Amino acid sequence: MAIVVDLDVLLAQRKMPVGEFAEAVGLSPANVAVLKNGRAKAVRFTTLDAICRVLDCQPGDILRWVPDDEPVADPVSARSTP
């Protein structure tokens, strides 16, 4: 998949449990899992707005594009590599 969802990274950085996040955004924990695991096929702008509001971030903090021929790396470990 060319679009990567880094929601798990932001939740970990903010030490926010999935259940608390799901409730604040208005999603079921199952739908949050779909987003976190990269299985989502689409995201509504209203959902993206709620996610950004709750996590105090920009859409680019959650979504990133990776060319199909490149492996998907964890953004945190990728930053710490010299």
PDB file of N, CA, C and O in Angstrom:
ATOM      1  N   MET A   1       0.842  -1.175   0.000  1.00  0.00           N
ATOM      2  CA  MET A   1       0.000   0.000   0.000  1.00  0.00           C
ATOM      3  C   MET A   1       0.887   1.238   0.000  1.00  0.00           C
ATOM      4  O   MET A   1       1.891   1.279   0.711  1.00  0.00           O
ATOM      5  N   ALA A   2       0.535   2.224  -0.773  1.00  0.00           N
ATOM      6  CA  ALA A   2       1.356   3.414  -0.905  1.00  0.00           C
ATOM      7  C   ALA A   2       1.096   4.442   0.189  1.00  0.00           C
ATOM      8  O   ALA A   2       1.975   5.249   0.488  1.00  0.00           O
ATOM      9  N   ILE A   3      -0.088   4.431   0.791  1.00  0.00           N
ATOM     10  CA  ILE A   3      -0.398   5.363   1.884  1.00  0.00           C
ATOM     11  C   ILE A   3      -0.272   4.601   3.200  1.00  0.00           C
ATOM     12  O   ILE A   3      -0.905   3.563   3.393  1.00  0.00           O
ATOM     13  N   VAL A   4       0.550   5.128   4.096  1.00  0.00           N
ATOM     14  CA  VAL A   4       0.790   4.487   5.388  1.00  0.00           C
ATOM     15  C   VAL A   4       0.151   5.327   6.481  1.00  0.00           C
ATOM     16  O   VAL A   4       0.289   6.550   6.496  1.00  0.00           O
ATOM     17  N   VAL A   5      -0.548   4.667   7.394  1.00  0.00           N
ATOM     18  CA  VAL A   5      -1.195   5.332   8.520  1.00  0.00           C
ATOM     19  C   VAL A   5      -0.312   5.134   9.754  1.00  0.00           C
ATOM     20  O   VAL A   5      -0.096   4.004  10.190  1.00  0.00           O
ATOM     21  N   ASP A   6       0.192   6.223  10.308  1.00  0.00           N
ATOM     22  CA  ASP A   6       1.082   6.166  11.475  1.00  0.00           C
ATOM     23  C   ASP A   6       0.335   6.465  12.773  1.00  0.00           C
ATOM     24  O   ASP A   6       0.898   7.053  13.697  1.00  0.00           O
ATOM     25  N   LEU A   7      -0.914   6.065  12.839  1.00  0.00           N
ATOM     26  CA  LEU A   7      -1.736   6.332  14.012  1.00  0.00           C
ATOM     27  C   LEU A   7      -1.158   5.669  15.263  1.00  0.00           C
ATOM     28  O   LEU A   7      -1.177   6.259  16.343  1.00  0.00           O
ATOM     29  N   ASP A   8      -0.647   4.448  15.121  1.00  0.00           N
ATOM     30  CA  ASP A   8      -0.090   3.745  16.276  1.00  0.00           C
ATOM     31  C   ASP A   8       1.087   4.498  16.877  1.00  0.00           C
ATOM     32  O   ASP A   8       1.280   4.485  18.092  1.00  0.00           O
ATOM     33  N   VAL A   9       1.876   5.154  16.030  1.00  0.00           N
ATOM     34  CA  VAL A   9       3.033   5.926  16.504  1.00  0.00           C
ATOM     35  C   VAL A   9       2.562   7.114  17.340  1.00  0.00           C
ATOM     36  O   VAL A   9       3.093   7.374  18.419  1.00  0.00           O
ATOM     37  N   LEU A  10       1.560   7.832  16.830  1.00  0.00           N
ATOM     38  CA  LEU A  10       1.055   9.002  17.563  1.00  0.00           C
ATOM     39  C   LEU A  10       0.404   8.604  18.877  1.00  0.00           C
ATOM     40  O   LEU A  10       0.581   9.281  19.890  1.00  0.00           O
ATOM     41  N   LEU A  11      -0.345   7.515  18.867  1.00  0.00           N
ATOM     42  CA  LEU A  11      -0.964   7.056  20.118  1.00  0.00           C
ATOM     43  C   LEU A  11       0.104   6.674  21.137  1.00  0.00           C
ATOM     44  O   LEU A  11      -0.039   6.974  22.322  1.00  0.00           O
ATOM     45  N   ALA A  12       1.157   6.025  20.694  1.00  0.00           N
ATOM     46  CA  ALA A  12       2.241   5.633  21.605  1.00  0.00           C
ATOM     47  C   ALA A  12       2.959   6.872  22.147  1.00  0.00           C
ATOM     48  O   ALA A  12       3.272   6.942  23.335  1.00  0.00           O
ATOM     49  N   GLN A  13       3.217   7.841  21.278  1.00  0.00           N
ATOM     50  CA  GLN A  13       3.897   9.066  21.714  1.00  0.00           C
ATOM     51  C   GLN A  13       3.091   9.806  22.766  1.00  0.00           C
ATOM     52  O   GLN A  13       3.653  10.416  23.675  1.00  0.00           O
ATOM     53  N   ARG A  14       1.770   9.749  22.640  1.00  0.00           N
ATOM     54  CA  ARG A  14       0.895  10.460  23.568  1.00  0.00           C
ATOM     55  C   ARG A  14       0.424   9.580  24.721  1.00  0.00           C
ATOM     56  O   ARG A  14      -0.325  10.019  25.593  1.00  0.00           O
ATOM     57  N   LYS A  15       0.877   8.334  24.706  1.00  0.00           N
ATOM     58  CA  LYS A  15       0.513   7.363  25.748  1.00  0.00           C
ATOM     59  C   LYS A  15      -1.014   7.307  25.929  1.00  0.00           C
ATOM     60  O   LYS A  15      -1.525   7.282  27.049  1.00  0.00           O
ATOM     61  N   MET A  16      -1.714   7.289  24.804  1.00  0.00           N
ATOM     62  CA  MET A  16      -3.175   7.275  24.823  1.00  0.00           C
ATOM     63  C   MET A  16      -3.672   5.863  24.499  1.00  0.00           C
ATOM     64  O   MET A  16      -3.340   5.319  23.446  1.00  0.00           O
ATOM     65  N   PRO A  17      -4.457   5.273  25.388  1.00  0.00           N
ATOM     66  CA  PRO A  17      -5.014   3.937  25.110  1.00  0.00           C
ATOM     67  C   PRO A  17      -5.997   3.984  23.937  1.00  0.00           C
ATOM     68  O   PRO A  17      -6.671   4.990  23.715  1.00  0.00           O
ATOM     69  N   VAL A  18      -6.066   2.887  23.200  1.00  0.00           N
ATOM     70  CA  VAL A  18      -6.936   2.808  22.030  1.00  0.00           C
ATOM     71  C   VAL A  18      -8.390   3.063  22.408  1.00  0.00           C
ATOM     72  O   VAL A  18      -9.097   3.770  21.690  1.00  0.00           O
ATOM     73  N   GLY A  19      -8.844   2.503  23.520  1.00  0.00           N
ATOM     74  CA  GLY A  19     -10.234   2.689  23.936  1.00  0.00           C
ATOM     75  C   GLY A  19     -10.570   4.143  24.195  1.00  0.00           C
ATOM     76  O   GLY A  19     -11.628   4.623  23.787  1.00  0.00           O
ATOM     77  N   GLU A  20      -9.678   4.844  24.869  1.00  0.00           N
ATOM     78  CA  GLU A  20      -9.878   6.271  25.152  1.00  0.00           C
ATOM     79  C   GLU A  20      -9.890   7.074  23.853  1.00  0.00           C
ATOM     80  O   GLU A  20     -10.722   7.962  23.667  1.00  0.00           O
ATOM     81  N   PHE A  21      -8.956   6.751  22.958  1.00  0.00           N
ATOM     82  CA  PHE A  21      -8.887   7.431  21.665  1.00  0.00           C
ATOM     83  C   PHE A  21     -10.156   7.179  20.851  1.00  0.00           C
ATOM     84  O   PHE A  21     -10.741   8.108  20.294  1.00  0.00           O
ATOM     85  N   ALA A  22     -10.573   5.918  20.790  1.00  0.00           N
ATOM     86  CA  ALA A  22     -11.768   5.561  20.019  1.00  0.00           C
ATOM     87  C   ALA A  22     -12.983   6.332  20.507  1.00  0.00           C
ATOM     88  O   ALA A  22     -13.758   6.852  19.704  1.00  0.00           O
ATOM     89  N   GLU A  23     -13.150   6.404  21.807  1.00  0.00           N
ATOM     90  CA  GLU A  23     -14.291   7.121  22.376  1.00  0.00           C
ATOM     91  C   GLU A  23     -14.221   8.612  22.051  1.00  0.00           C
ATOM     92  O   GLU A  23     -15.231   9.218  21.695  1.00  0.00           O
ATOM     93  N   ALA A  24     -13.035   9.201  22.173  1.00  0.00           N
ATOM     94  CA  ALA A  24     -12.877  10.631  21.918  1.00  0.00           C
ATOM     95  C   ALA A  24     -13.133  10.991  20.459  1.00  0.00           C
ATOM     96  O   ALA A  24     -13.656  12.065  20.160  1.00  0.00           O
ATOM     97  N   VAL A  25     -12.762  10.086  19.553  1.00  0.00           N
ATOM     98  CA  VAL A  25     -12.917  10.340  18.122  1.00  0.00           C
ATOM     99  C   VAL A  25     -14.311   9.954  17.632  1.00  0.00           C
ATOM    100  O   VAL A  25     -14.800  10.495  16.640  1.00  0.00           O
ATOM    101  N   GLY A  26     -14.941   9.022  18.327  1.00  0.00           N
ATOM    102  CA  GLY A  26     -16.259   8.565  17.902  1.00  0.00           C
ATOM    103  C   GLY A  26     -16.211   7.364  16.987  1.00  0.00           C
ATOM    104  O   GLY A  26     -17.108   7.165  16.167  1.00  0.00           O
ATOM    105  N   LEU A  27     -15.164   6.558  17.123  1.00  0.00           N
ATOM    106  CA  LEU A  27     -15.015   5.328  16.352  1.00  0.00           C
ATOM    107  C   LEU A  27     -15.100   4.133  17.287  1.00  0.00           C
ATOM    108  O   LEU A  27     -14.899   4.260  18.495  1.00  0.00           O
ATOM    109  N   SER A  28     -15.397   2.981  16.724  1.00  0.00           N
ATOM    110  CA  SER A  28     -15.338   1.757  17.517  1.00  0.00           C
ATOM    111  C   SER A  28     -13.868   1.353  17.640  1.00  0.00           C
ATOM    112  O   SER A  28     -13.065   1.676  16.766  1.00  0.00           O
ATOM    113  N   PRO A  29     -13.510   0.649  18.716  1.00  0.00           N
ATOM    114  CA  PRO A  29     -12.129   0.153  18.820  1.00  0.00           C
ATOM    115  C   PRO A  29     -11.732  -0.727  17.628  1.00  0.00           C
ATOM    116  O   PRO A  29     -10.567  -0.751  17.233  1.00  0.00           O
ATOM    117  N   ALA A  30     -12.703  -1.446  17.061  1.00  0.00           N
ATOM    118  CA  ALA A  30     -12.410  -2.285  15.889  1.00  0.00           C
ATOM    119  C   ALA A  30     -12.013  -1.425  14.686  1.00  0.00           C
ATOM    120  O   ALA A  30     -11.102  -1.785  13.941  1.00  0.00           O
ATOM    121  N   ASN A  31     -12.694  -0.292  14.496  1.00  0.00           N
ATOM    122  CA  ASN A  31     -12.344   0.587  13.380  1.00  0.00           C
ATOM    123  C   ASN A  31     -11.011   1.290  13.613  1.00  0.00           C
ATOM    124  O   ASN A  31     -10.281   1.564  12.660  1.00  0.00           O
ATOM    125  N   VAL A  32     -10.692   1.580  14.853  1.00  0.00           N
ATOM    126  CA  VAL A  32      -9.365   2.135  15.157  1.00  0.00           C
ATOM    127  C   VAL A  32      -8.300   1.094  14.816  1.00  0.00           C
ATOM    128  O   VAL A  32      -7.252   1.438  14.269  1.00  0.00           O
ATOM    129  N   ALA A  33      -8.556  -0.160  15.128  1.00  0.00           N
ATOM    130  CA  ALA A  33      -7.612  -1.232  14.804  1.00  0.00           C
ATOM    131  C   ALA A  33      -7.407  -1.342  13.298  1.00  0.00           C
ATOM    132  O   ALA A  33      -6.287  -1.572  12.843  1.00  0.00           O
ATOM    133  N   VAL A  34      -8.467  -1.183  12.526  1.00  0.00           N
ATOM    134  CA  VAL A  34      -8.358  -1.220  11.066  1.00  0.00           C
ATOM    135  C   VAL A  34      -7.432  -0.104  10.586  1.00  0.00           C
ATOM    136  O   VAL A  34      -6.594  -0.326   9.711  1.00  0.00           O
ATOM    137  N   LEU A  35      -7.578   1.084  11.149  1.00  0.00           N
ATOM    138  CA  LEU A  35      -6.697   2.203  10.791  1.00  0.00           C
ATOM    139  C   LEU A  35      -5.256   1.927  11.212  1.00  0.00           C
ATOM    140  O   LEU A  35      -4.326   2.102  10.425  1.00  0.00           O
ATOM    141  N   LYS A  36      -5.079   1.491  12.466  1.00  0.00           N
ATOM    142  CA  LYS A  36      -3.733   1.251  13.005  1.00  0.00           C
ATOM    143  C   LYS A  36      -2.989   0.180  12.230  1.00  0.00           C
ATOM    144  O   LYS A  36      -1.777   0.280  12.044  1.00  0.00           O
ATOM    145  N   ASN A  37      -3.697  -0.837  11.777  1.00  0.00           N
ATOM    146  CA  ASN A  37      -3.054  -1.974  11.117  1.00  0.00           C
ATOM    147  C   ASN A  37      -2.922  -1.792   9.612  1.00  0.00           C
ATOM    148  O   ASN A  37      -2.467  -2.701   8.918  1.00  0.00           O
ATOM    149  N   GLY A  38      -3.314  -0.631   9.099  1.00  0.00           N
ATOM    150  CA  GLY A  38      -3.135  -0.349   7.683  1.00  0.00           C
ATOM    151  C   GLY A  38      -4.121  -1.059   6.773  1.00  0.00           C
ATOM    152  O   GLY A  38      -3.851  -1.211   5.581  1.00  0.00           O
ATOM    153  N   ARG A  39      -5.242  -1.492   7.295  1.00  0.00           N
ATOM    154  CA  ARG A  39      -6.225  -2.202   6.483  1.00  0.00           C
ATOM    155  C   ARG A  39      -7.341  -1.292   5.973  1.00  0.00           C
ATOM    156  O   ARG A  39      -8.216  -1.754   5.241  1.00  0.00           O
ATOM    157  N   ALA A  40      -7.331  -0.026   6.337  1.00  0.00           N
ATOM    158  CA  ALA A  40      -8.376   0.901   5.904  1.00  0.00           C
ATOM    159  C   ALA A  40      -8.210   1.206   4.416  1.00  0.00           C
ATOM    160  O   ALA A  40      -7.096   1.395   3.929  1.00  0.00           O
ATOM    161  N   LYS A  41      -9.321   1.250   3.710  1.00  0.00           N
ATOM    162  CA  LYS A  41      -9.310   1.593   2.284  1.00  0.00           C
ATOM    163  C   LYS A  41      -9.611   3.070   2.069  1.00  0.00           C
ATOM    164  O   LYS A  41      -9.309   3.619   1.009  1.00  0.00           O
ATOM    165  N   ALA A  42     -10.206   3.714   3.069  1.00  0.00           N
ATOM    166  CA  ALA A  42     -10.566   5.130   2.964  1.00  0.00           C
ATOM    167  C   ALA A  42     -10.727   5.706   4.367  1.00  0.00           C
ATOM    168  O   ALA A  42     -10.955   4.978   5.333  1.00  0.00           O
ATOM    169  N   VAL A  43     -10.603   7.022   4.456  1.00  0.00           N
ATOM    170  CA  VAL A  43     -10.838   7.732   5.712  1.00  0.00           C
ATOM    171  C   VAL A  43     -11.666   8.967   5.382  1.00  0.00           C
ATOM    172  O   VAL A  43     -11.286   9.758   4.518  1.00  0.00           O
ATOM    173  N   ARG A  44     -12.778   9.135   6.054  1.00  0.00           N
ATOM    174  CA  ARG A  44     -13.602  10.322   5.848  1.00  0.00           C
ATOM    175  C   ARG A  44     -12.873  11.547   6.395  1.00  0.00           C
ATOM    176  O   ARG A  44     -12.125  11.458   7.369  1.00  0.00           O
ATOM    177  N   PHE A  45     -13.103  12.685   5.755  1.00  0.00           N
ATOM    178  CA  PHE A  45     -12.494  13.922   6.242  1.00  0.00           C
ATOM    179  C   PHE A  45     -12.988  14.257   7.646  1.00  0.00           C
ATOM    180  O   PHE A  45     -12.238  14.814   8.448  1.00  0.00           O
ATOM    181  N   THR A  46     -14.235  13.925   7.951  1.00  0.00           N
ATOM    182  CA  THR A  46     -14.740  14.189   9.300  1.00  0.00           C
ATOM    183  C   THR A  46     -13.998  13.344  10.328  1.00  0.00           C
ATOM    184  O   THR A  46     -13.736  13.799  11.442  1.00  0.00           O
ATOM    185  N   THR A  47     -13.661  12.111   9.952  1.00  0.00           N
ATOM    186  CA  THR A  47     -12.886  11.246  10.853  1.00  0.00           C
ATOM    187  C   THR A  47     -11.469  11.774  10.998  1.00  0.00           C
ATOM    188  O   THR A  47     -10.933  11.823  12.106  1.00  0.00           O
ATOM    189  N   LEU A  48     -10.864  12.168   9.895  1.00  0.00           N
ATOM    190  CA  LEU A  48      -9.514  12.729   9.935  1.00  0.00           C
ATOM    191  C   LEU A  48      -9.489  14.002  10.779  1.00  0.00           C
ATOM    192  O   LEU A  48      -8.545  14.228  11.537  1.00  0.00           O
ATOM    193  N   ASP A  49     -10.514  14.824  10.650  1.00  0.00           N
ATOM    194  CA  ASP A  49     -10.628  16.036  11.455  1.00  0.00           C
ATOM    195  C   ASP A  49     -10.695  15.688  12.942  1.00  0.00           C
ATOM    196  O   ASP A  49     -10.009  16.303  13.759  1.00  0.00           O
ATOM    197  N   ALA A  50     -11.517  14.706  13.289  1.00  0.00           N
ATOM    198  CA  ALA A  50     -11.646  14.304  14.697  1.00  0.00           C
ATOM    199  C   ALA A  50     -10.332  13.738  15.228  1.00  0.00           C
ATOM    200  O   ALA A  50      -9.944  14.028  16.360  1.00  0.00           O
ATOM    201  N   ILE A  51      -9.651  12.938  14.423  1.00  0.00           N
ATOM    202  CA  ILE A  51      -8.364  12.373  14.843  1.00  0.00           C
ATOM    203  C   ILE A  51      -7.360  13.495  15.110  1.00  0.00           C
ATOM    204  O   ILE A  51      -6.678  13.487  16.134  1.00  0.00           O
ATOM    205  N   CYS A  52      -7.269  14.456  14.192  1.00  0.00           N
ATOM    206  CA  CYS A  52      -6.328  15.570  14.358  1.00  0.00           C
ATOM    207  C   CYS A  52      -6.683  16.430  15.566  1.00  0.00           C
ATOM    208  O   CYS A  52      -5.798  16.911  16.274  1.00  0.00           O
ATOM    209  N   ARG A  53      -7.970  16.620  15.797  1.00  0.00           N
ATOM    210  CA  ARG A  53      -8.410  17.413  16.957  1.00  0.00           C
ATOM    211  C   ARG A  53      -8.008  16.722  18.254  1.00  0.00           C
ATOM    212  O   ARG A  53      -7.470  17.359  19.159  1.00  0.00           O
ATOM    213  N   VAL A  54      -8.271  15.409  18.346  1.00  0.00           N
ATOM    214  CA  VAL A  54      -7.981  14.659  19.575  1.00  0.00           C
ATOM    215  C   VAL A  54      -6.481  14.541  19.810  1.00  0.00           C
ATOM    216  O   VAL A  54      -6.024  14.655  20.948  1.00  0.00           O
ATOM    217  N   LEU A  55      -5.708  14.313  18.749  1.00  0.00           N
ATOM    218  CA  LEU A  55      -4.259  14.123  18.906  1.00  0.00           C
ATOM    219  C   LEU A  55      -3.465  15.419  18.761  1.00  0.00           C
ATOM    220  O   LEU A  55      -2.243  15.424  18.910  1.00  0.00           O
ATOM    221  N   ASP A  56      -4.174  16.530  18.468  1.00  0.00           N
ATOM    222  CA  ASP A  56      -3.516  17.828  18.288  1.00  0.00           C
ATOM    223  C   ASP A  56      -2.369  17.707  17.284  1.00  0.00           C
ATOM    224  O   ASP A  56      -1.211  17.994  17.589  1.00  0.00           O
ATOM    225  N   CYS A  57      -2.734  17.269  16.069  1.00  0.00           N
ATOM    226  CA  CYS A  57      -1.729  17.055  15.036  1.00  0.00           C
ATOM    227  C   CYS A  57      -2.272  17.480  13.681  1.00  0.00           C
ATOM    228  O   CYS A  57      -3.417  17.919  13.573  1.00  0.00           O
ATOM    229  N   GLN A  58      -1.465  17.351  12.670  1.00  0.00           N
ATOM    230  CA  GLN A  58      -1.838  17.641  11.289  1.00  0.00           C
ATOM    231  C   GLN A  58      -2.058  16.325  10.543  1.00  0.00           C
ATOM    232  O   GLN A  58      -1.516  15.298  10.952  1.00  0.00           O
ATOM    233  N   PRO A  59      -2.848  16.328   9.448  1.00  0.00           N
ATOM    234  CA  PRO A  59      -3.048  15.098   8.681  1.00  0.00           C
ATOM    235  C   PRO A  59      -1.741  14.442   8.240  1.00  0.00           C
ATOM    236  O   PRO A  59      -1.649  13.215   8.190  1.00  0.00           O
ATOM    237  N   GLY A  60      -0.741  15.245   7.924  1.00  0.00           N
ATOM    238  CA  GLY A  60       0.557  14.705   7.516  1.00  0.00           C
ATOM    239  C   GLY A  60       1.297  13.985   8.625  1.00  0.00           C
ATOM    240  O   GLY A  60       2.235  13.235   8.355  1.00  0.00           O
ATOM    241  N   ASP A  61       0.895  14.199   9.867  1.00  0.00           N
ATOM    242  CA  ASP A  61       1.485  13.460  10.986  1.00  0.00           C
ATOM    243  C   ASP A  61       0.924  12.039  11.056  1.00  0.00           C
ATOM    244  O   ASP A  61       1.537  11.147  11.643  1.00  0.00           O
ATOM    245  N   ILE A  62      -0.241  11.842  10.455  1.00  0.00           N
ATOM    246  CA  ILE A  62      -0.927  10.553  10.504  1.00  0.00           C
ATOM    247  C   ILE A  62      -0.724   9.759   9.219  1.00  0.00           C
ATOM    248  O   ILE A  62      -0.533   8.543   9.251  1.00  0.00           O
ATOM    249  N   LEU A  63      -0.766  10.459   8.095  1.00  0.00           N
ATOM    250  CA  LEU A  63      -0.691   9.813   6.785  1.00  0.00           C
ATOM    251  C   LEU A  63       0.606  10.174   6.097  1.00  0.00           C
ATOM    252  O   LEU A  63       1.053  11.320   6.155  1.00  0.00           O
ATOM    253  N   ARG A  64       1.217   9.183   5.438  1.00  0.00           N
ATOM    254  CA  ARG A  64       2.398   9.456   4.619  1.00  0.00           C
ATOM    255  C   ARG A  64       2.376   8.536   3.407  1.00  0.00           C
ATOM    256  O   ARG A  64       1.829   7.434   3.455  1.00  0.00           O
ATOM    257  N   TRP A  65       2.971   9.001   2.337  1.00  0.00           N
ATOM    258  CA  TRP A  65       3.023   8.250   1.089  1.00  0.00           C
ATOM    259  C   TRP A  65       4.379   7.583   0.957  1.00  0.00           C
ATOM    260  O   TRP A  65       5.417   8.202   1.189  1.00  0.00           O
ATOM    261  N   VAL A  66       4.357   6.308   0.580  1.00  0.00           N
ATOM    262  CA  VAL A  66       5.581   5.547   0.345  1.00  0.00           C
ATOM    263  C   VAL A  66       5.449   4.906  -1.030  1.00  0.00           C
ATOM    264  O   VAL A  66       4.447   4.239  -1.290  1.00  0.00           O
ATOM    265  N   PRO A  67       6.425   5.084  -1.923  1.00  0.00           N
ATOM    266  CA  PRO A  67       6.354   4.434  -3.233  1.00  0.00           C
ATOM    267  C   PRO A  67       6.201   2.918  -3.077  1.00  0.00           C
ATOM    268  O   PRO A  67       6.711   2.329  -2.125  1.00  0.00           O
ATOM    269  N   ASP A  68       5.502   2.303  -4.012  1.00  0.00           N
ATOM    270  CA  ASP A  68       5.242   0.862  -3.934  1.00  0.00           C
ATOM    271  C   ASP A  68       6.507   0.021  -3.911  1.00  0.00           C
ATOM    272  O   ASP A  68       6.506  -1.075  -3.352  1.00  0.00           O
ATOM    273  N   ASP A  69       7.584   0.513  -4.508  1.00  0.00           N
ATOM    274  CA  ASP A  69       8.811  -0.286  -4.570  1.00  0.00           C
ATOM    275  C   ASP A  69       9.708  -0.120  -3.342  1.00  0.00           C
ATOM    276  O   ASP A  69      10.770  -0.737  -3.269  1.00  0.00           O
ATOM    277  N   GLU A  70       9.292   0.708  -2.375  1.00  0.00           N
ATOM    278  CA  GLU A  70      10.067   0.885  -1.150  1.00  0.00           C
ATOM    279  C   GLU A  70       9.405   0.152   0.005  1.00  0.00           C
ATOM    280  O   GLU A  70       8.178   0.122   0.097  1.00  0.00           O
ATOM    281  N   PRO A  71      10.203  -0.437   0.887  1.00  0.00           N
ATOM    282  CA  PRO A  71       9.605  -1.079   2.064  1.00  0.00           C
ATOM    283  C   PRO A  71       9.041  -0.025   3.011  1.00  0.00           C
ATOM    284  O   PRO A  71       9.552   1.092   3.096  1.00  0.00           O
ATOM    285  N   VAL A  72       7.992  -0.397   3.710  1.00  0.00           N
ATOM    286  CA  VAL A  72       7.374   0.507   4.681  1.00  0.00           C
ATOM    287  C   VAL A  72       8.143   0.386   5.985  1.00  0.00           C
ATOM    288  O   VAL A  72       8.145  -0.669   6.620  1.00  0.00           O
ATOM    289  N   ALA A  73       8.796   1.473   6.381  1.00  0.00           N
ATOM    290  CA  ALA A  73       9.582   1.473   7.618  1.00  0.00           C
ATOM    291  C   ALA A  73       8.820   2.206   8.704  1.00  0.00           C
ATOM    292  O   ALA A  73       8.021   3.101   8.428  1.00  0.00           O
ATOM    293  N   ASP A  74       9.076   1.817   9.930  1.00  0.00           N
ATOM    294  CA  ASP A  74       8.517   2.506  11.083  1.00  0.00           C
ATOM    295  C   ASP A  74       9.140   3.895  11.119  1.00  0.00           C
ATOM    296  O   ASP A  74      10.366   4.004  11.137  1.00  0.00           O
ATOM    297  N   PRO A  75       8.333   4.975  11.131  1.00  0.00           N
ATOM    298  CA  PRO A  75       8.899   6.323  11.092  1.00  0.00           C
ATOM    299  C   PRO A  75       9.763   6.653  12.288  1.00  0.00           C
ATOM    300  O   PRO A  75      10.681   7.464  12.158  1.00  0.00           O
ATOM    301  N   VAL A  76       9.520   6.074  13.432  1.00  0.00           N
ATOM    302  CA  VAL A  76      10.324   6.355  14.620  1.00  0.00           C
ATOM    303  C   VAL A  76      11.708   5.736  14.468  1.00  0.00           C
ATOM    304  O   VAL A  76      12.713   6.410  14.698  1.00  0.00           O
ATOM    305  N   SER A  77      11.776   4.460  14.083  1.00  0.00           N
ATOM    306  CA  SER A  77      13.075   3.810  13.923  1.00  0.00           C
ATOM    307  C   SER A  77      13.829   4.381  12.717  1.00  0.00           C
ATOM    308  O   SER A  77      15.060   4.411  12.724  1.00  0.00           O
ATOM    309  N   ALA A  78      13.117   4.829  11.695  1.00  0.00           N
ATOM    310  CA  ALA A  78      13.755   5.411  10.531  1.00  0.00           C
ATOM    311  C   ALA A  78      14.457   6.723  10.895  1.00  0.00           C
ATOM    312  O   ALA A  78      15.513   7.037  10.344  1.00  0.00           O
ATOM    313  N   ARG A  79      13.874   7.485  11.819  1.00  0.00           N
ATOM    314  CA  ARG A  79      14.488   8.751  12.242  1.00  0.00           C
ATOM    315  C   ARG A  79      15.720   8.521  13.095  1.00  0.00           C
ATOM    316  O   ARG A  79      16.642   9.336  13.074  1.00  0.00           O
ATOM    317  N   SER A  80      15.756   7.437  13.839  1.00  0.00           N
ATOM    318  CA  SER A  80      16.876   7.216  14.753  1.00  0.00           C
ATOM    319  C   SER A  80      18.066   6.551  14.070  1.00  0.00           C
ATOM    320  O   SER A  80      19.122   6.410  14.686  1.00  0.00           O
ATOM    321  N   THR A  81      17.921   6.141  12.818  1.00  0.00           N
ATOM    322  CA  THR A  81      19.020   5.522  12.085  1.00  0.00           C
ATOM    323  C   THR A  81      19.932   6.607  11.543  1.00  0.00           C
ATOM    324  O   THR A  81      19.463   7.551  10.907  1.00  0.00           O
ATOM    325  N   PRO A  82      21.253   6.481  11.792  1.00  0.00           N
ATOM    326  CA  PRO A  82      22.179   7.525  11.315  1.00  0.00           C
ATOM    327  C   PRO A  82      22.290   7.581   9.818  1.00  0.00           C
ATOM    328  O   PRO A  82      23.029   8.408   9.284  1.00  0.00           O
TER     329      PRO A  82
END
